[in-house]
Amino acid sequence: MKSCKATRIEAVLTVDSKGQILLPKELREKAGIKSGDRLVAIAGCDEKGEVCCLILVKGEVVDEGMKSVVSPLLRGIVA
């Protein structure tokens, strides 16, 4: 099973007028994301319950074991 060893900013994304987000080609290629692939959006909430951050995780990684993948990511951001 894969696990993340480092967390870093890869791209700044923009939401268009239709509410869609474009993942830059370079990022899609680095991540091996192809048309039809599924991504899971995980929302982090503040103490008021308002969404303050989003994390995208490949669908197949979630199927293998969500906690072991997301925990290291959150530690890298929050710590």
C-alpha positions, 0 to 999 in steps of 0.5 A, spaced: 500 500 500 502 506 498 503 512 503 505 519 502 511 521 505 511 529 504 506 534 502 507 540 498 504 545 494 503 543 487 499 548 483 494 553 485 487 552 482 482 557 479 474 555 479 471 557 473 464 561 472 461 554 471 464 552 478 469 547 475 476 546 477 482 545 472 488 540 474 494 543 470 496 538 465 503 537 468 500 536 475 495 530 472 501 527 468 505 527 475 500 524 479 498 519 473 491 522 473 487 520 466 480 522 463 475 518 467 479 517 474 476 518 480 478 523 485 475 523 492 475 530 496 476 530 503 474 536 507 477 539 513 473 543 517 474 548 523 471 549 530 465 552 527 464 546 522 465 550 516 470 547 510 477 550 511 481 546 506 480 540 501 484 534 500 484 530 493 485 523 494 486 518 488 480 513 488 484 507 488 488 509 494 481 510 498 479 503 497 486 501 500 486 504 506 484 511 507 486 513 514 493 511 513 494 515 507 490 521 509 493 522 516 500 523 514 498 528 509 494 532 515 500 532 519 504 535 514 499 541 513 497 542 521 503 540 524 
